[in-house]
Amino acid sequence: MKIEEYFKSLPENILSGEDVQLSDKSFRDIFSFADLREDDIFYHLGCGDGRGIEIALEEYRVKKAVGIDVNKEKIIQARNNQSKNSSVELICEDIQDSKISDATVILFWFTDEEIINSMMKKFELLNPGTRVITIWGPLPECLPEKVKFPYIINKVPFKKANSLQEQTLSVFGVKCVDFVTAWEFAERYTKAIGTNVKNDRFLTIIQTLIIWINAKKLGVSCGDEVPESIKTYINIMKTHFDIDFEHLLKE
Ligand SMILES: C[S@@+](CC[C@H](N)C(=O)[O-])C[C@H]1O[C@@H](n2cnc3c(N)ncnc32)[C@H](O)[C@@H]1O
């Protein structure tokens, strides 16, 4: 079965990422990395059950915290989870319609291109110095201010990357992606976002292959040859799990 078919066999909510909830540890790592402070106005776009808002207020003592989510049930849940606090706002709306101009720190974890592109226009108008935290990749065509992979800080006004290589270097710290880089970053991502699932080695292998193959397609893998380790893992996935990656190398 092709890797795409394997993904299709997963439940829709897993695939879309709609129900992916960051752990308390991930929130703390992100907030400490972003140096969230008492004078910050924090926005969590797609705030889910509001746990991030709670931690930002209670542990990082931000001046104001705003959680926005399009899902009514999640906002109701978030409101029920918050202790009474006048510095919190929980809004049910599409973030593309939201007013975010007073933000100083924003957590934005979206992969949908349409949403990213429409939010980019809003982000560019924010006050200089505002930090937009993304996960996994920087904002499109931008050079990050600071990286602790998979967490990335983009700072207004955004610096534009001159090339994909320059962006790769800023995120991965290397000019090209080889097997070791792909593995290391896949593992960091799984550890940061995962919830100690037993099969995280399996996820790391899939992530590694996807990172390396994407890098190759974008022209930022090291050399033209497919590394032996990548070939080995492609064979393992095919032989033991009946999941096929080979066609992706030919596309
Ligand atoms: C962490 S976000 C990321 C999910 C997103 N599918 C992605 O691109 O990976 C998930 C949360 O965002 C919310 N959400 C999705 N689209 C939204 C939108 N346009 N406006 C506000 N919240 C949204 C979902 O209800 C969910 O609680």
The ligand as a Tripos MOL2 file, in Angstrom:
@<TRIPOS>MOLECULE
LIG
   27    29     1     0     0
SMALL
NO_CHARGES

@<TRIPOS>ATOM
      1 C1         -3.7270   23.4580   16.4870 C.3       1 LIG1
      2 S1         -4.8840   23.8560   15.2840 S.3       1 LIG1
      3 C2         -4.1630   23.0550   13.9660 C.3       1 LIG1
      4 C3         -5.0540   22.2380   13.0980 C.3       1 LIG1
      5 C4         -4.9570   22.4890   11.6410 C.3       1 LIG1
      6 N1         -5.8690   21.5820   10.9410 N.3       1 LIG1
      7 C5         -3.6050   22.2940   10.9840 C.2       1 LIG1
      8 O1         -3.4290   22.9580    9.9740 O.co2     1 LIG1
      9 O2         -2.7290   21.5210   11.4040 O.co2     1 LIG1
     10 C6         -6.2600   22.9080   15.7290 C.3       1 LIG1
     11 C7         -7.3580   23.7800   16.3220 C.3       1 LIG1
     12 O3         -7.6450   24.8300   15.4270 O.3       1 LIG1
     13 C8         -9.0550   24.9950   15.3000 C.3       1 LIG1
     14 N2         -9.2770   25.5950   13.9710 N.ar      1 LIG1
     15 C9         -9.1510   25.0020   12.7550 C.ar      1 LIG1
     16 N3         -9.3950   25.9040   11.7730 N.ar      1 LIG1
     17 C10        -9.6690   27.0930   12.3930 C.ar      1 LIG1
     18 C11        -9.9930   28.3970   11.9320 C.ar      1 LIG1
     19 N4        -10.0720   28.6730   10.6270 N.pl3     1 LIG1
     20 N5        -10.2140   29.3680   12.8410 N.ar      1 LIG1
     21 C12       -10.1460   29.1080   14.1750 C.ar      1 LIG1
     22 N6         -9.8300   27.8910   14.6750 N.ar      1 LIG1
     23 C13        -9.5990   26.8910   13.8050 C.ar      1 LIG1
     24 C14        -9.6240   23.6080   15.4870 C.3       1 LIG1
     25 O4        -10.9610   23.6530   15.9380 O.3       1 LIG1
     26 C15        -8.6730   23.0120   16.5280 C.3       1 LIG1
     27 O5         -9.1190   23.2230   17.8370 O.3       1 LIG1
@<TRIPOS>BOND
     1     1     2 1
     2     2     3 1
     3     2    10 1
     4     3     4 1
     5     4     5 1
     6     5     6 1
     7     5     7 1
     8     7     8 2
     9     7     9 1
    10    10    11 1
    11    11    12 1
    12    11    26 1
    13    12    13 1
    14    13    14 1
    15    13    24 1
    16    14    15 ar
    17    14    23 ar
    18    15    16 ar
    19    16    17 ar
    20    17    18 ar
    21    17    23 ar
    22    18    19 1
    23    18    20 ar
    24    20    21 ar
    25    21    22 ar
    26    22    23 ar
    27    24    25 1
    28    24    26 1
    29    26    27 1
@<TRIPOS>SUBSTRUCTURE
     1 LIG1         1 GROUP 0 **** ****
